[in-house]
Amino acid sequence: MEWIGKLLLVFFMILGMAEACRLLIFWLLRPHRAKGCAVVMVLKGREEEAEYLLRAAAERLRWMGGKGPHRLICVDRGMDEETKEICRRMQVEIPFLEICPAGELESRLSEDTP
């Protein structure tokens, strides 16, 4: 039974070292003139996991770091009222979240500032 614990310990040590190497590589290869990033998420109908999807996308943008404004654009392709309300509430928590109708996506992407 003791060997199982040692095996798990070795596994987690290898996993931790791989994660540390990944972070170091991302830090070394980060762009110095980054202008920001935009993630576009399309929601339509009733989306049960809208809050989780928006939170995950926002954390991914925050994790990417870099300079410049980040934007999370939620495209409304016929969301039901409950999903729209969830998105509106999430705008309070996520300041870089924008909700736009499908027809306005191109104009939103061409804007320089959020």
SERO-4910 file (N, C-alpha, C, O; in steps of 0.05 Angstrom, whole numbers):
BEGIN
 pado doro    nc1    nc2    nc3   cac1   cac2   cac3    cc1    cc2    cc3    oc1    oc2    oc3
  Met    A     16    -24      0      0      0      0     17     25      0      9     46    -11
  Glu    A     40     24     12     58     47     13     68     55    -14     73     78    -19
  Trp    A     72     36    -32     82     42    -59     62     58    -75     69     73    -92
  Ile    A     36     55    -68     15     71    -82     19    101    -75     17    118    -92
  Gly    A     24    106    -49     29    134    -41     53    146    -54     53    169    -62
  Lys    A     75    130    -55     99    140    -68     95    145    -98    105    164   -109
  Leu    A     80    127   -110     74    130   -139     58    156   -144     63    171   -162
  Leu    A     38    161   -126     22    186   -129     40    210   -124     37    231   -138
  Leu    A     58    209   -104     76    231    -99     93    237   -123     97    260   -130
  Val    A    104    217   -135    121    221   -159    105    232   -181    114    250   -196
  Phe    A     80    222   -185     63    232   -206     58    262   -203     60    278   -222
  Phe    A     51    271   -178     45    299   -173     70    316   -175     69    339   -183
  Met    A     93    305   -168    118    320   -171    124    325   -200    131    347   -208
  Ile    A    120    305   -217    124    308   -246    104    328   -257    112    345   -274
  Leu    A     79    326   -249     59    345   -258     65    374   -250     62    392   -266
  Gly    A     75    378   -226     82    404   -217    106    416   -232    106    439   -239
  Met    A    126    399   -237    149    408   -253    141    415   -281    151    435   -293
  Ala    A    123    400   -293    113    406   -320     98    432   -321    102    448   -339
  Glu    A     82    437   -300     67    462   -299     86    486   -295     82    507   -307
  Ala    A    107    483   -279    126    504   -275    141    510   -300    146    533   -307
  Cys    A    148    489   -315    162    493   -341    143    508   -361    152    525   -376
  Arg    A    118    500   -361     99    513   -379     96    543   -372     96    559   -390
  Leu    A     94    549   -347     92    577   -339    117    593   -347    115    616   -356
  Leu    A    140    581   -342    165    594   -350    166    599   -380    174    621   -388
  Ile    A    159    580   -395    159    583   -425    140    604   -434    146    621   -451
  Phe    A    115    604   -422     96    625   -429    106    653   -422    102    672   -437
  Trp    A    120    655   -399    130    681   -390    153    690   -409    154    713   -416
  Leu    A    170    671   -417    193    678   -434    183    685   -463    195    702   -476
  Leu    A    162    673   -472    153    677   -499    130    697   -501    117    699   -522
  Arg    A    124    711   -479    102    730   -480    109    753   -499    132    762   -500
  Pro    A     89    763   -513     94    786   -531     97    811   -515     81    816   -496
  His    A    116    828   -522    120    853   -507    103    876   -518    100    896   -504
  Arg    A     92    872   -541     76    893   -553     47    884   -556     33    891   -575
  Ala    A     38    867   -538     11    857   -540    -10    880   -538     -6    898   -522
  Lys    A    -30    878   -554    -50    900   -554    -76    892   -541    -95    908   -540
  Gly    A    -77    869   -529   -102    860   -517   -113    837   -533   -103    829   -554
  Cys    A   -135    826   -523   -146    802   -535   -176    803   -533   -187    815   -514
  Ala    A   -190    792   -552   -219    790   -552   -227    761   -555   -217    747   -572
  Val    A   -245    753   -538   -257    727   -540   -287    731   -546   -301    746   -532
  Val    A   -296    717   -567   -324    719   -575   -338    694   -568   -330    672   -575
  Met    A   -360    697   -553   -376    674   -545   -405    678   -556   -417    698   -551
  Val    A   -414    658   -570   -441    660   -582   -460    643   -565   -456    620   -561
  Leu    A   -482    656   -556   -502    643   -541   -529    646   -555   -536    668   -565
  Lys    A   -544    624   -556   -571    626   -567   -590    607   -552   -581    587   -542
  Gly    A   -615    615   -552   -635    599   -538   -630    599   -508   -620    619   -497
  Arg    A   -638    577   -496   -634    575   -467   -607    560   -462   -604    537   -470
  Glu    A   -589    574   -450   -562    563   -444   -560    559   -414   -557    578   -398
  Glu    A   -562    534   -405   -561    527   -377   -535    535   -364   -535    542   -340
  Glu    A   -513    533   -378   -487    538   -367   -475    565   -375   -450    567   -376
  Ala    A   -492    584   -380   -482    610   -389   -463    623   -369   -442    634   -377
  Glu    A   -470    622   -344   -453    634   -323   -425    621   -322   -405    635   -321
  Tyr    A   -425    594   -323   -399    580   -322   -383    585   -347   -358    588   -345
  Leu    A   -395    587   -370   -381    593   -395   -368    620   -394   -345    624   -402
  Leu    A   -383    640   -385   -373    667   -383   -351    670   -363   -331    683   -368
  Arg    A   -354    657   -340   -333    658   -319   -307    645   -329   -285    655   -325
  Ala    A   -310    622   -343   -287    608   -353   -272    625   -374   -248    627   -374
  Ala    A   -287    638   -392   -275    654   -413   -262    679   -400   -240    687   -409
  Ala    A   -274    691   -380   -262    714   -367   -237    707   -352   -217    722   -353
  Glu    A   -236    684   -339   -212    675   -325   -190    669   -345   -166    674   -340
  Arg    A   -197    658   -368   -177    652   -388   -165    678   -398   -140    680   -402
  Leu    A   -181    699   -402   -170    725   -411   -153    737   -389   -131    748   -395
  Arg    A   -161    736   -364   -145    747   -342   -118    732   -340    -98    745   -335
  Trp    A   -119    706   -344    -95    690   -342    -75    697   -364    -51    695   -360
  Met    A    -85    704   -387    -68    710   -409    -52    735   -404    -30    739   -416
  Gly    A    -62    752   -387    -47    777   -380    -41    794   -404    -58    797   -422
  Gly    A    -17    805   -405    -10    822   -427    -19    850   -424    -32    857   -404
  Lys    A    -11    867   -443    -19    895   -441    -43    900   -459    -49    884   -477
  Gly    A    -56    921   -454    -79    928   -471   -105    917   -459   -104    899   -442
  Pro    A   -127    927   -469   -153    918   -458   -161    891   -469   -157    884   -492
  His    A   -171    875   -451   -183    849   -459   -213    853   -462   -225    869   -448
  Arg    A   -225    838   -480   -253    841   -485   -266    813   -487   -255    795   -501
  Leu    A   -288    809   -473   -304    785   -475   -330    794   -487   -346    808   -474
  Ile    A   -335    785   -512   -359    794   -526   -378    771   -527   -372    749   -538
  Cys    A   -402    774   -516   -423    754   -516   -443    762   -538   -457    782   -535
  Val    A   -444    745   -558   -462    751   -581   -489    739   -576   -491    715   -571
  Asp    A   -509    756   -577   -537    747   -573   -549    738   -599   -556    754   -616
  Arg    A   -552    712   -602   -565    700   -626   -591    688   -618   -597    666   -625
  Gly    A   -607    704   -604   -634    695   -596   -634    682   -568   -647    661   -564
  Met    A   -620    694   -549   -620    683   -522   -648    687   -510   -661    706   -516
  Asp    A   -656    669   -492   -681    673   -478   -676    693   -455   -653    701   -450
  Glu    A   -697    703   -443   -695    724   -423   -679    716   -399   -664    733   -388
  Glu    A   -680    692   -390   -665    683   -367   -635    684   -373   -619    693   -356
  Thr    A   -627    675   -396   -599    676   -404   -589    704   -407   -567    711   -399
  Lys    A   -606    722   -418   -598    750   -421   -594    763   -393   -576    778   -389
  Glu    A   -611    756   -374   -609    766   -347   -583    757   -334   -570    772   -320
  Ile    A   -576    732   -338   -551    721   -327   -528    737   -339   -509    744   -324
  Cys    A   -528    742   -365   -507    757   -378   -505    786   -367   -483    796   -363
  Arg    A   -528    798   -363   -528    825   -351   -517    826   -323   -502    844   -316
  Arg    A   -524    806   -307   -512    804   -280   -482    799   -281   -468    810   -263
  Met    A   -473    784   -300   -445    778   -302   -429    803   -310   -405    805   -304
  Gln    A   -442    822   -324   -428    847   -332   -420    863   -307   -400    878   -309
  Val    A   -434    860   -285   -426    874   -260   -400    862   -250   -382    877   -240
  Glu    A   -397    836   -251   -373    822   -241   -350    823   -260   -327    824   -252
  Ile    A   -356    823   -286   -335    822   -307   -337    849   -322   -353    851   -340
  Pro    A   -320    868   -316   -322    895   -328   -316    895   -358   -325    913   -372
  Phe    A   -302    875   -369   -295    875   -397   -314    858   -413   -308    851   -436
  Leu    A   -337    850   -401   -357    834   -416   -376    853   -430   -386    872   -419
  Glu    A   -379    848   -456   -398    863   -473   -419    844   -484   -412    822   -492
  Ile    A   -444    853   -485   -465    837   -497   -474    852   -522   -480    876   -521
  Cys    A   -474    838   -545   -482    852   -569   -499    834   -586   -495    809   -586
  Pro    A   -518    845   -601   -534    829   -620   -516    819   -642   -495    831   -648
  Ala    A   -524    798   -655   -508    785   -676   -501    805   -699   -479    803   -710
  Gly    A   -519    823   -705   -514    842   -727   -492    863   -721   -482    875   -739
  Glu    A   -486    867   -696   -467    888   -688   -439    877   -683   -421    892   -676
  Leu    A   -435    851   -686   -409    839   -680   -386    852   -695   -365    858   -684
  Glu    A   -390    855   -721   -368    866   -738   -360    894   -729   -336    901   -728
  Ser    A   -380    911   -723   -373    938   -714   -360    938   -687   -343    955   -682
  Arg    A   -368    920   -669   -355    918   -643   -326    909   -645   -309    919   -630
  Leu    A   -321    891   -663   -294    881   -666   -276    902   -679   -251    901   -674
  Ser    A   -287    920   -695   -271    940   -708   -265    964   -690   -249    981   -697
  Glu    A   -278    965   -666   -272    987   -648   -245    984   -636   -235    962   -631
  Asp    A   -231   1006   -630   -205   1006   -618   -206   1001   -588   -189    987   -577
  Thr    A   -225   1013   -575   -227   1010   -546   -254    997   -540   -273   1000   -554
  Pro    A   -254    983   -517   -279    970   -508   -300    989   -500   -322    981   -492
***
